[in-house]
Amino acid sequence: MTQAASYTGYSSKVSLELVIENQTVPLAQIGGDRLFFDHPVEFTSDSGEVVMNVDGVIRRWRVSLSNGKGPSRVIEATFADPT
């Protein structure tokens, strides 16, 4: 008889946010020089800071945004080196 393997997994607690225009906006994901949001957003500022928290370890990146015309769920961004 073969016994099923027992797995004890671990899931990291991860949060992504964009701090911009005196507000904190949740991010769905980042990657490929883009910021992805759960809903369409529009900003008047072209710079902000991405904050990633993984199990209490925080990393920050300054970002320059390429705002398009009108609200969008995806915004192109240029990331500076993490701080």
N, CA, C and O atoms as a printed pandas DataFrame, in Angstrom:
     atom_number atom_name residue_name chain_id  residue_number  x_coord  y_coord  z_coord
0              1         N          MET        A               1    0.831   -1.171    0.000
1              2        CA          MET        A               1    0.000    0.000    0.000
2              3         C          MET        A               1    0.882    1.243    0.000
3              4         O          MET        A               1    1.858    1.314    0.746
4              5         N          THR        A               2    0.545    2.212   -0.825
5              6        CA          THR        A               2    1.291    3.458   -0.904
6              7         C          THR        A               2    0.592    4.520   -0.068
7              8         O          THR        A               2   -0.618    4.723   -0.168
8              9         N          GLN        A               3    1.375    5.180    0.747
9             10        CA          GLN        A               3    0.809    6.227    1.591
10            11         C          GLN        A               3    0.990    7.576    0.901
11            12         O          GLN        A               3    2.056    7.867    0.360
12            13         N          ALA        A               4   -0.052    8.388    0.925
13            14        CA          ALA        A               4    0.018    9.720    0.320
14            15         C          ALA        A               4    1.018   10.576    1.087
15            16         O          ALA        A               4    1.111   10.512    2.312
16            17         N          ALA        A               5    1.751   11.368    0.342
17            18        CA          ALA        A               5    2.720   12.267    0.968
18            19         C          ALA        A               5    1.983   13.355    1.737
19            20         O          ALA        A               5    0.926   13.830    1.320
20            21         N          SER        A               6    2.547   13.726    2.834
21            22        CA          SER        A               6    1.969   14.790    3.652
22            23         C          SER        A               6    2.739   16.070    3.371
23            24         O          SER        A               6    3.961   16.117    3.516
24            25         N          TYR        A               7    2.022   17.095    2.972
25            26        CA          TYR        A               7    2.666   18.366    2.658
26            27         C          TYR        A               7    2.283   19.399    3.696
27            28         O          TYR        A               7    1.109   19.570    4.023
28            29         N          THR        A               8    3.270   20.069    4.197
29            30        CA          THR        A               8    3.020   21.199    5.069
30            31         C          THR        A               8    3.521   22.422    4.336
31            32         O          THR        A               8    4.714   22.727    4.348
32            33         N          GLY        A               9    2.609   23.112    3.705
33            34        CA          GLY        A               9    2.979   24.240    2.863
34            35         C          GLY        A               9    3.083   25.530    3.648
35            36         O          GLY        A               9    2.714   25.615    4.819
36            37         N          TYR        A              10    3.584   26.498    2.977
37            38        CA          TYR        A              10    3.724   27.837    3.547
38            39         C          TYR        A              10    3.373   28.834    2.472
39            40         O          TYR        A              10    3.878   28.754    1.352
40            41         N          SER        A              11    2.525   29.757    2.801
41            42        CA          SER        A              11    2.168   30.818    1.867
42            43         C          SER        A              11    2.621   32.145    2.448
43            44         O          SER        A              11    2.262   32.504    3.569
44            45         N          SER        A              12    3.402   32.855    1.681
45            46        CA          SER        A              12    3.848   34.174    2.106
46            47         C          SER        A              12    2.683   35.147    2.091
47            48         O          SER        A              12    1.758   35.012    1.289
48            49         N          LYS        A              13    2.732   36.121    2.978
49            50        CA          LYS        A              13    1.767   37.219    2.959
50            51         C          LYS        A              13    2.398   38.339    2.146
51            52         O          LYS        A              13    3.430   38.892    2.525
52            53         N          VAL        A              14    1.762   38.669    1.017
53            54        CA          VAL        A              14    2.314   39.647    0.091
54            55         C          VAL        A              14    1.302   40.752   -0.143
55            56         O          VAL        A              14    0.117   40.487   -0.344
56            57         N          SER        A              15    1.770   41.987   -0.115
57            58        CA          SER        A              15    0.925   43.109   -0.525
58            59         C          SER        A              15    1.735   44.020   -1.434
59            60         O          SER        A              15    2.938   44.204   -1.248
60            61         N          LEU        A              16    1.052   44.583   -2.417
61            62        CA          LEU        A              16    1.646   45.535   -3.354
62            63         C          LEU        A              16    0.784   46.787   -3.360
63            64         O          LEU        A              16   -0.441   46.707   -3.451
64            65         N          GLU        A              17    1.425   47.940   -3.261
65            66        CA          GLU        A              17    0.702   49.203   -3.250
66            67         C          GLU        A              17    1.464   50.252   -4.036
67            68         O          GLU        A              17    2.689   50.207   -4.141
68            69         N          LEU        A              18    0.723   51.187   -4.581
69            70        CA          LEU        A              18    1.309   52.373   -5.201
70            71         C          LEU        A              18    0.949   53.554   -4.323
71            72         O          LEU        A              18   -0.228   53.822   -4.082
72            73         N          VAL        A              19    1.966   54.263   -3.841
73            74        CA          VAL        A              19    1.744   55.478   -3.066
74            75         C          VAL        A              19    1.910   56.648   -4.036
75            76         O          VAL        A              19    2.985   56.868   -4.594
76            77         N          ILE        A              20    0.822   57.388   -4.220
77            78        CA          ILE        A              20    0.814   58.469   -5.201
78            79         C          ILE        A              20   -0.269   59.476   -4.817
79            80         O          ILE        A              20   -1.341   59.094   -4.347
80            81         N          GLU        A              21    0.012   60.737   -5.016
81            82        CA          GLU        A              21   -0.963   61.804   -4.781
82            83         C          GLU        A              21   -1.600   61.711   -3.393
83            84         O          GLU        A              21   -2.816   61.847   -3.256
84            85         N          ASN        A              22   -0.783   61.481   -2.371
85            86        CA          ASN        A              22   -1.236   61.389   -0.980
86            87         C          ASN        A              22   -2.265   60.292   -0.753
87            88         O          ASN        A              22   -3.113   60.405    0.132
88            89         N          GLN        A              23   -2.193   59.237   -1.547
89            90        CA          GLN        A              23   -3.078   58.094   -1.340
90            91         C          GLN        A              23   -2.299   56.805   -1.585
91            92         O          GLN        A              23   -1.253   56.807   -2.235
92            93         N          THR        A              24   -2.823   55.716   -1.055
93            94        CA          THR        A              24   -2.244   54.394   -1.252
94            95         C          THR        A              24   -3.243   53.567   -2.037
95            96         O          THR        A              24   -4.379   53.365   -1.608
96            97         N          VAL        A              25   -2.801   53.086   -3.205
97            98        CA          VAL        A              25   -3.675   52.355   -4.115
98            99         C          VAL        A              25   -3.164   50.917   -4.226
99           100         O          VAL        A              25   -2.003   50.708   -4.578
100          101         N          PRO        A              26   -4.012   49.919   -3.932
101          102        CA          PRO        A              26   -3.570   48.523   -4.059
102          103         C          PRO        A              26   -3.238   48.169   -5.508
103          104         O          PRO        A              26   -3.911   48.610   -6.440
104          105         N          LEU        A              27   -2.200   47.373   -5.678
105          106        CA          LEU        A              27   -1.813   46.859   -6.991
106          107         C          LEU        A              27   -2.166   45.383   -7.064
107          108         O          LEU        A              27   -2.012   44.654   -6.085
108          109         N          ALA        A              28   -2.642   44.940   -8.226
109          110        CA          ALA        A              28   -2.914   43.521   -8.444
110          111         C          ALA        A              28   -1.603   42.781   -8.691
111          112         O          ALA        A              28   -1.401   41.674   -8.192
112          113         N          GLN        A              29   -0.709   43.407   -9.472
113          114        CA          GLN        A              29    0.608   42.828   -9.740
114          115         C          GLN        A              29    1.474   43.869  -10.407
115          116         O          GLN        A              29    0.991   44.915  -10.841
116          117         N          ILE        A              30    2.780   43.570  -10.486
117          118        CA          ILE        A              30    3.730   44.397  -11.214
118          119         C          ILE        A              30    4.554   43.481  -12.097
119          120         O          ILE        A              30    4.723   42.300  -11.794
120          121         N          GLY        A              31    5.070   44.030  -13.195
121          122        CA          GLY        A              31    5.938   43.244  -14.053
122          123         C          GLY        A              31    5.979   43.781  -15.456
123          124         O          GLY        A              31    5.030   44.416  -15.916
124          125         N          GLY        A              32    7.079   43.530  -16.142
125          126        CA          GLY        A              32    7.211   43.973  -17.524
126          127         C          GLY        A              32    7.076   45.472  -17.673
127          128         O          GLY        A              32    6.496   45.955  -18.645
128          129         N          ASP        A              33    7.615   46.219  -16.703
129          130        CA          ASP        A              33    7.522   47.684  -16.698
130          131         C          ASP        A              33    6.082   48.167  -16.741
131          132         O          ASP        A              33    5.761   49.151  -17.406
132          133         N          ARG        A              34    5.219   47.458  -16.020
133          134        CA          ARG        A              34    3.808   47.831  -15.947
134          135         C          ARG        A              34    3.290   47.641  -14.529
135          136         O          ARG        A              34    3.759   46.784  -13.780
136          137         N          LEU        A              35    2.311   48.463  -14.186
137          138        CA          LEU        A              35    1.567   48.313  -12.943
138          139         C          LEU        A              35    0.173   47.847  -13.320
139          140         O          LEU        A              35   -0.451   48.413  -14.218
140          141         N          PHE        A              36   -0.323   46.819  -12.638
141          142        CA          PHE        A              36   -1.642   46.260  -12.926
142          143         C          PHE        A              36   -2.560   46.513  -11.725
143          144         O          PHE        A              36   -2.194   46.234  -10.583
144          145         N          PHE        A              37   -3.741   47.036  -11.995
145          146        CA          PHE        A              37   -4.714   47.363  -10.963
146          147         C          PHE        A              37   -5.958   46.493  -11.145
147          148         O          PHE        A              37   -6.232   45.999  -12.239
148          149         N          ASP        A              38   -6.710   46.314  -10.046
149          150        CA          ASP        A              38   -7.948   45.536  -10.113
150          151         C          ASP        A              38   -9.068   46.298  -10.823
151          152         O          ASP        A              38  -10.014   45.696  -11.332
152          153         N          HIS        A              39   -8.954   47.593  -10.850
153          154        CA          HIS        A              39   -9.984   48.428  -11.483
154          155         C          HIS        A              39   -9.289   49.592  -12.190
155          156         O          HIS        A              39   -8.156   49.925  -11.842
156          157         N          PRO        A              40   -9.935   50.213  -13.169
157          158        CA          PRO        A              40   -9.315   51.326  -13.878
158          159         C          PRO        A              40   -8.993   52.493  -12.933
159          160         O          PRO        A              40   -9.798   52.863  -12.079
160          161         N          VAL        A              41   -7.807   53.052  -13.112
161          162        CA          VAL        A              41   -7.352   54.191  -12.317
162          163         C          VAL        A              41   -6.818   55.273  -13.250
163          164         O          VAL        A              41   -6.484   55.011  -14.405
164          165         N          GLU        A              42   -6.746   56.473  -12.731
165          166        CA          GLU        A              42   -6.168   57.592  -13.475
166          167         C          GLU        A              42   -5.515   58.522  -12.465
167          168         O          GLU        A              42   -6.102   58.837  -11.430
168          169         N          PHE        A              43   -4.298   58.961  -12.768
169          170        CA          PHE        A              43   -3.552   59.828  -11.864
170          171         C          PHE        A              43   -3.130   61.092  -12.598
171          172         O          PHE        A              43   -2.870   61.069  -13.801
172          173         N          THR        A              44   -3.063   62.202  -11.853
173          174        CA          THR        A              44   -2.564   63.438  -12.451
174          175         C          THR        A              44   -1.049   63.524  -12.316
175          176         O          THR        A              44   -0.386   64.180  -13.120
176          177         N          SER        A              45   -0.500   62.859  -11.297
177          178        CA          SER        A              45    0.944   62.849  -11.084
178          179         C          SER        A              45    1.593   61.791  -11.971
179          180         O          SER        A              45    0.969   60.786  -12.313
180          181         N          ASP        A              46    2.849   62.027  -12.340
181          182        CA          ASP        A              46    3.557   61.041  -13.162
182          183         C          ASP        A              46    4.642   60.314  -12.381
183          184         O          ASP        A              46    5.484   59.638  -12.971
184          185         N          SER        A              47    4.629   60.449  -11.038
185          186        CA          SER        A              47    5.609   59.712  -10.242
186          187         C          SER        A              47    4.985   59.263   -8.933
187          188         O          SER        A              47    4.072   59.896   -8.404
188          189         N          GLY        A              48    5.505   58.149   -8.426
189          190        CA          GLY        A              48    5.019   57.594   -7.179
190          191         C          GLY        A              48    6.011   56.594   -6.637
191          192         O          GLY        A              48    7.175   56.575   -7.039
192          193         N          GLU        A              49    5.545   55.761   -5.719
193          194        CA          GLU        A              49    6.409   54.762   -5.107
194          195         C          GLU        A              49    5.641   53.449   -4.983
195          196         O          GLU        A              49    4.532   53.415   -4.450
196          197         N          VAL        A              50    6.244   52.368   -5.482
197          198        CA          VAL        A              50    5.673   51.035   -5.309
198          199         C          VAL        A              50    6.236   50.465   -4.011
199          200         O          VAL        A              50    7.443   50.501   -3.773
200          201         N          VAL        A              51    5.343   49.940   -3.178
201          202        CA          VAL        A              51    5.742   49.332   -1.906
202          203         C          VAL        A              51    5.314   47.874   -1.939
203          204         O          VAL        A              51    4.134   47.565   -2.108
204          205         N          MET        A              52    6.286   46.977   -1.773
205          206        CA          MET        A              52    6.018   45.537   -1.731
206          207         C          MET        A              52    6.366   45.030   -0.341
207          208         O          MET        A              52    7.477   45.239    0.147
208          209         N          ASN        A              53    5.402   44.359    0.297
209          210        CA          ASN        A              53    5.593   43.795    1.625
210          211         C          ASN        A              53    5.432   42.282    1.520
211          212         O          ASN        A              53    4.351   41.783    1.208
212          213         N          VAL        A              54    6.512   41.562    1.784
213          214        CA          VAL        A              54    6.486   40.098    1.779
214          215         C          VAL        A              54    6.853   39.635    3.182
215          216         O          VAL        A              54    8.003   39.737    3.607
216          217         N          ASP        A              55    5.855   39.127    3.887
217          218        CA          ASP        A              55    6.057   38.640    5.251
218          219         C          ASP        A              55    6.752   39.672    6.147
219          220         O          ASP        A              55    7.617   39.323    6.950
220          221         N          GLY        A              56    6.368   40.931    6.002
221          222        CA          GLY        A              56    6.912   41.988    6.843
222          223         C          GLY        A              56    8.202   42.604    6.336
223          224         O          GLY        A              56    8.685   43.573    6.923
224          225         N          VAL        A              57    8.774   42.074    5.268
225          226        CA          VAL        A              57    9.979   42.653    4.666
226          227         C          VAL        A              57    9.518   43.593    3.558
227          228         O          VAL        A              57    8.881   43.166    2.595
228          229         N          ILE        A              58    9.843   44.870    3.703
229          230        CA          ILE        A              58    9.341   45.895    2.782
230          231         C          ILE        A              58   10.433   46.342    1.829
231          232         O          ILE        A              58   11.560   46.622    2.237
232          233         N          ARG        A              59   10.077   46.404    0.542
233          234        CA          ARG        A              59   10.959   46.968   -0.496
234          235         C          ARG        A              59   10.187   48.081   -1.181
235          236         O          ARG        A              59    8.968   48.004   -1.334
236          237         N          ARG        A              60   10.907   49.119   -1.592
237          238        CA          ARG        A              60   10.283   50.282   -2.225
238          239         C          ARG        A              60   11.025   50.637   -3.512
239          240         O          ARG        A              60   12.249   50.540   -3.593
240          241         N          TRP        A              61   10.257   51.047   -4.505
241          242        CA          TRP        A              61   10.814   51.532   -5.765
242          243         C          TRP        A              61   10.135   52.843   -6.134
243          244         O          TRP        A              61    8.909   52.944   -6.089
244          245         N          ARG        A              62   10.918   53.838   -6.495
245          246        CA          ARG        A              62   10.355   55.045   -7.102
246          247         C          ARG        A              62    9.979   54.666   -8.529
247          248         O          ARG        A              62   10.721   53.941   -9.192
248          249         N          VAL        A              63    8.838   55.145   -9.006
249          250        CA          VAL        A              63    8.393   54.841  -10.359
250          251         C          VAL        A              63    7.962   56.116  -11.059
251          252         O          VAL        A              63    7.394   57.021  -10.447
252          253         N          SER        A              64    8.243   56.169  -12.349
253          254        CA          SER        A              64    7.731   57.221  -13.225
254          255         C          SER        A              64    6.652   56.585  -14.080
255          256         O          SER        A              64    6.877   55.550  -14.707
256          257         N          LEU        A              65    5.478   57.203  -14.106
257          258        CA          LEU        A              65    4.332   56.637  -14.807
258          259         C          LEU        A              65    4.155   57.265  -16.175
259          260         O          LEU        A              65    4.396   58.458  -16.359
260          261         N          SER        A              66    3.734   56.455  -17.130
261          262        CA          SER        A              66    3.361   56.937  -18.462
262          263         C          SER        A              66    1.837   56.918  -18.526
263          264         O          SER        A              66    1.231   55.972  -19.030
264          265         N          ASN        A              67    1.236   57.979  -18.008
265          266        CA          ASN        A              67   -0.218   58.051  -17.984
266          267         C          ASN        A              67   -0.769   58.169  -19.389
267          268         O          ASN        A              67   -0.322   58.995  -20.184
268          269         N          GLY        A              68   -1.736   57.337  -19.677
269          270        CA          GLY        A              68   -2.407   57.400  -20.973
270          271         C          GLY        A              68   -3.569   58.366  -20.913
271          272         O          GLY        A              68   -3.643   59.217  -20.027
272          273         N          LYS        A              69   -4.452   58.229  -21.839
273          274        CA          LYS        A              69   -5.642   59.076  -21.863
274          275         C          LYS        A              69   -6.792   58.307  -21.236
275          276         O          LYS        A              69   -7.254   57.310  -21.791
276          277         N          GLY        A              70   -7.248   58.761  -20.096
277          278        CA          GLY        A              70   -8.372   58.120  -19.430
278          279         C          GLY        A              70   -7.951   57.011  -18.501
279          280         O          GLY        A              70   -6.796   56.584  -18.510
280          281         N          PRO        A              71   -8.899   56.538  -17.689
281          282        CA          PRO        A              71   -8.615   55.474  -16.729
282          283         C          PRO        A              71   -8.190   54.171  -17.410
283          284         O          PRO        A              71   -8.654   53.837  -18.501
284          285         N          SER        A              72   -7.292   53.444  -16.734
285          286        CA          SER        A              72   -6.799   52.183  -17.269
286          287         C          SER        A              72   -6.467   51.239  -16.119
287          288         O          SER        A              72   -6.132   51.684  -15.021
288          289         N          ARG        A              73   -6.561   49.929  -16.375
289          290        CA          ARG        A              73   -6.148   48.928  -15.389
290          291         C          ARG        A              73   -4.654   48.624  -15.479
291          292         O          ARG        A              73   -4.096   48.007  -14.572
292          293         N          VAL        A              74   -3.997   49.053  -16.570
293          294        CA          VAL        A              74   -2.569   48.807  -16.769
294          295         C          VAL        A              74   -1.899   50.136  -17.105
295          296         O          VAL        A              74   -2.327   50.844  -18.017
296          297         N          ILE        A              75   -0.845   50.469  -16.362
297          298        CA          ILE        A              75   -0.102   51.708  -16.600
298          299         C          ILE        A              75    1.367   51.350  -16.756
299          300         O          ILE        A              75    1.922   50.616  -15.938
300          301         N          GLU        A              76    1.995   51.866  -17.797
301          302        CA          GLU        A              76    3.421   51.642  -17.989
302          303         C          GLU        A              76    4.202   52.466  -16.961
303          304         O          GLU        A              76    3.823   53.588  -16.626
304          305         N          ALA        A              77    5.291   51.886  -16.473
305          306        CA          ALA        A              77    6.074   52.542  -15.427
306          307         C          ALA        A              77    7.547   52.238  -15.613
307          308         O          ALA        A              77    7.921   51.152  -16.057
308          309         N          THR        A              78    8.380   53.215  -15.267
309          310        CA          THR        A              78    9.821   53.030  -15.243
310          311         C          THR        A              78   10.233   52.950  -13.781
311          312         O          THR        A              78    9.987   53.874  -13.006
312          313         N          PHE        A              79   10.861   51.841  -13.411
313          314        CA          PHE        A              79   11.236   51.601  -12.023
314          315         C          PHE        A              79   12.665   52.054  -11.766
315          316         O          PHE        A              79   13.562   51.766  -12.558
316          317         N          ALA        A              80   12.880   52.769  -10.654
317          318        CA          ALA        A              80   14.218   53.092  -10.203
318          319         C          ALA        A              80   14.731   51.920   -9.373
319          320         O          ALA        A              80   13.969   50.999   -9.078
320          321         N          ASP        A              81   15.997   51.937   -8.994
321          322        CA          ASP        A              81   16.553   50.884   -8.147
322          323         C          ASP        A              81   15.807   50.843   -6.812
323          324         O          ASP        A              81   15.402   51.889   -6.304
324          325         N          PRO        A              82   15.619   49.648   -6.235
325          326        CA          PRO        A              82   14.897   49.557   -4.955
326          327         C          PRO        A              82   15.635   50.258   -3.841
327          328         O          PRO        A              82   16.860   50.375   -3.867
328          329         N          THR        A              83   14.874   50.732   -2.847
329          330        CA          THR        A              83   15.472   51.378   -1.676
330          331         C          THR        A              83   15.232   50.535   -0.456
331          332         O          THR        A              83   15.656   50.901    0.640
